[in-house]
Amino acid sequence: MSNEEYIWNFLKKSGLNNYGIAGLMGNIKAESGLRPDNLQNSYEKSLNMTDAEYVSAVDSGRYTKEQFIHDSAGFGLVQWTFWTLKRDLYEYVKEKKNKSIADLDTQLEFLTYQLKNNYKAIWKVLETATSVRQASDEVLLKFERPRDQSESVQIKRASYGQEFYDKFAKEVDKKMYERQKVVDLVKSWDGKKESDGSYKSIIDIYNSVGPFPRSTKMQYGWAWCACTWSALAKKLGYTEIMPVEISCREIIKVAQSMGIWVENDSYVPKPGDAILYDWEDNGVGDNTGNPDHIGTVIEVYGSYMVIEEGNYSDSVKRRTVSLNGKFIRGFITPKYTNNTVSAPKQESGLDIETVAREVIAGKWGTGLVRKANLEKAGYKYDAIQKKVNEILNGSVVKTQNLIQDQNQPVAKKVVSTCTAKCKDTSLKGIYITTADLYLRNDAGTDMKALVVVPKGTEVKMYGYYNMSNGVKWYYVQTIIDGVEYIGFQSSAYLKKK
């Protein structure tokens, strides 16, 4: 990757818009030719050193910090010259980061830090500029401030910036970003794992393409879920629309800066989005806790989504998650230019449990359509449905006590991971079950059962519910054998007291 492409990508991730990046880069080209090792030409002769010799002398210490600071020689990407600026550059690059004085990443970090903190008005213009000339003049006249600031110099520097804009910004505008490619690529990594070292290929992809957030490459021994998402972006060349980081916390910050972070509980993701989890979520209110894990959404059905995750039990593996479920921290929603994603194939020859879990997720349809699809693929419908029921209801709690006192002491509480989306206060009240009735994790018979509530048991309904196949499923609370359960029951089998 050339310096100009590398610098463009770095500045893009810093939050500048395309005009701001182009205007800044036009000035950098005029100052140094985009070379971080550039020593001001007139000083090559007076110091009797080439660019490379100067860098080597500073890095080795033969040319001391004091000499570097006070030699009045312009150096680096923007030709830092004044002694306080060269001091700050030296202390950041050499002493804080322990890098070569000519390290491109670190000079870019220092430059953006300097602009964000010491030249805030300029930085604001570069974030919001509406033309290359506006951004270029802002940098030239208020940051670089060379002796010659004439109209001809302004035009020249803006023309450099326009070249970068035409080369990179217009190419970005025309480039296709496809959800399908993200889904296909992450699915192709399924099964890569730590035990045989195959997961290292994902980390190698990430490390092969810079720039690196916080100047940090990925190490094999680190948690690699965020690296998996970022490797997708780098492999496909989608870093313009997908945030890149190796930290879940930091990747949210990048997504927020790109305007593609969603915390809305009612959001239904699309394949190609990222989901972040917080395993300490208590299910109450908006989850704003520390993110622990990230995966890529690959399939979305009526009530479930399927996620492909790196570093899930030390491998790339799939997880099925209820929409609007507990532990969801939020979503990253890249601005793809092609949102088409092919429906997942219904495959023959899979084991019964795999197919049953696909049925639960919604991959095979519902009702008679589901039955027809399964039989067409060669599966015995009754056997698959038996396994579905076993998965959903096999571990359900059952009681021998048909009469349950709702004033009995409570020793434990079990709450569904899904929450109610609809409200109607006129429905609020005490209801009686008209049959032995499952209390489920969400609305619908394809949701996990938590407990069987005996016929004639009181349940409290506070006005909240979800819909499934045109039926209201009330969000209710009841006590069974000293355990308080909160979840969903079909209103078809509840009678108001």
Sequence and secondary structure as in RCSB ss.txt:
>XXXX:A:sequence
MSNEEYIWNFLKKSGLNNYGIAGLMGNIKAESGLRPDNLQNSYEKSLNMTDAEYVSAVDSGRYTKEQFIHDSAGF
GLVQWTFWTLKRDLYEYVKEKKNKSIADLDTQLEFLTYQLKNNYKAIWKVLETATSVRQASDEVLLKFERPRDQS
ESVQIKRASYGQEFYDKFAKEVDKKMYERQKVVDLVKSWDGKKESDGSYKSIIDIYNSVGPFPRSTKMQYGWAWC
ACTWSALAKKLGYTEIMPVEISCREIIKVAQSMGIWVENDSYVPKPGDAILYDWEDNGVGDNTGNPDHIGTVIEV
YGSYMVIEEGNYSDSVKRRTVSLNGKFIRGFITPKYTNNTVSAPKQESGLDIETVAREVIAGKWGTGLVRKANLE
KAGYKYDAIQKKVNEILNGSVVKTQNLIQDQNQPVAKKVVSTCTAKCKDTSLKGIYITTADLYLRNDAGTDMKAL
VVVPKGTEVKMYGYYNMSNGVKWYYVQTIIDGVEYIGFQSSAYLKKK
>XXXX:A:secstr
  HHHHHHHHHHHTT  HHHHHHHHHHHHHHHTT TT B HHHHHHTT  HHHHHHHHHHTSS HHHHHHS   B
TTTTB SHHHHHHHHIIIIIIS   TT HHHHHHHHHHHHHHH HHHHHHHHH SSHHHHHHHHIIIII  S   
HHHHHHHHHHHHHHIIIIIHHHHH   BHHHHHHHHHHTTT BTTTTTTHHHHHHHHHS   GGG    TTS  H
HHHHHHHHHHHT TTTS   SSHHHHHHHHHHTT EE  TT    TT EEEE TT  SSS   S   EEEEEEEE
 SSEEEEEEEEETTEEEEEEEETT TTEEEEE    SB         SS  HHHHHHHHHHTTT SHHHHHHHHH
HTT  HHHHHHHHHHHHHTT B  S S   TTS   EEEE SS   EE GGG EEEEESS EEEESSSSTTS EE
EEE TT EEEEEEEEEEETTEEEEEEEEEETTEEEEEEEEGGGEEE 
